[in-house]
Amino acid sequence: MPLILADRGKSVFIKKVSGNDETRRFLASLGFIVGEAITIISEIGGNVIINVKNSRIALDKSMASRIIV
């Protein structure tokens, strides 16, 4: 399921990152790699704040929908 459908506060693992090569490289540079545990902290106005590798990162809905958990 896409990351945007995951429950807040629950730790999930990344199964796939979709999109073109540039998008996948960008997300990988932020720590979104297959097998990594991530947690949705909050959702505000369509944007999600995610805890990944002890960092908080905000992504818009379109970018978060490319991450499959």
C-alpha positions, 0 to 999 in steps of 0.5 A, spaced: 500 500 500 502 507 498 505 510 504 499 515 505 494 510 507 499 507 512 496 508 520 500 514 523 504 512 529 505 505 526 512 503 524 512 500 517 517 497 512 519 500 505 517 495 500 518 499 493 520 506 491 516 507 484 517 513 479 523 515 475 530 514 476 531 521 478 525 521 483 528 514 486 535 517 487 532 523 490 528 519 495 534 514 496 538 520 498 533 522 504 533 515 506 527 512 503 530 505 501 527 498 501 527 495 507 528 501 511 523 502 517 519 509 517 513 512 521 508 517 519 508 522 525 503 527 522 499 529 516 497 536 515 494 539 509 496 533 504 503 533 506 506 528 511 511 528 516 515 522 516 521 519 521 526 515 517 533 514 520 532 518 526 530 524 522 523 528 520 522 529 513 516 532 510 513 530 503 507 532 499 502 527 497 504 525 490 511 524 493 509 520 499 504 516 494 511 513 490 513 509 497 510 503 497 510 499 504 
